[in-house]
Amino acid sequence: MKQLTRAAFQRAKNFIMDQGRALDQRRFEFHFEDGSADAVLAALVPYQNGDGGFAHSLEPDLRTPTSSAIVTTIGFQILREVRAPANHIVVRKGIQYFIATYDESQQVWPIVPPEVDEAPHAPWWNYENSPESFGRFLVNPRAEIVGYLHEFSDGVPTELLETLTAAVLEHLDALSDEMEMHDTLCFVRLAETKTLPNRDKVWAKLARAAQGVARNAEQLTGYVLKPLWLVTSPESPLAAGLQDEVEMNLDFEIEQQGEDGAWSPNFSWGDQYPEAWQTARKEWQSRITVDTLKTLKDFGRIEQEDE
């Protein structure tokens, strides 16, 4: 069982503190140095617009200043990460954004706005093709958003929540066990919502979908469903069934640290917006490095300091 050495941990910390985003610096301090949730939330505020939605490259591949459903889900991932209270102003504004932008006729949230095309962005973010590319939004981002509406339910109309929950669970039943990777991740975040009714039903489906995870380190070099994306903590209901795959994935992540101390994305924008991509790549390194350190800590894979 590999361990991230203290020296390697220090290199990662140095990268975050020297080159990382302020948000990720505060996240690192929250997880490793008794930093406060309030400090993380304060660093998240600049990414939130007046309408309550999130933007401004919080998702590095989307650089429009216009709010979007997908970037707002990333904001809520951080709100969940630091256990923000439902009555916090950032949470309340975000929930109101979801309520205001809900397409009642289709029972979905469009994943990105038309303005996405007016700013640098990754090739896969294209407004015109987004309904086709993202399954008419029936899972991504809807399933994840429904989880947040349950977790931070203050101000969410009961009828809306009941209607959406029923629609998402009904759609889950109709899906093949071989789900698209990002759809799977949306259902993981839905299932991790402790206040969600019928959570066991979602976890059961995910256990079947888990047959599609990467099984060896060679597969992990591609853009694939990682075991650690399904088993996000040792307490996950999927942990026992994927124990060997998780241990393999942890070993792999330790080996992927760069000489600069960071972990880097294993994808790029190709020839599209090369200058913006360099900025986005650095932001991805900042985020991924904190994410990876947190995961290694949760699974006991960081070498402890000598007593």
RAURCOR-V459228 format. One record per helix or strand of 3 or more residues. SS is the DSSP state (A for helix, B for strand). FROM is the first residue (numbers start at 1). TO is the last residue. If there is no record, write none. Layout:
# RAURCOR-V459228
ss: <SS/SS>
from: <FROM/FROM>
to: <TO/TO>
This chain:
# RAURCOR-V459228
ss: <A/A/A/A/A/A/A/A/A/A/A/A/A/A/A/A>
from: <6/22/37/69/89/114/130/135/142/158/181/199/217/227/240/274>
to: <19/32/45/81/101/118/133/137/151/174/191/212/220/230/255/298>
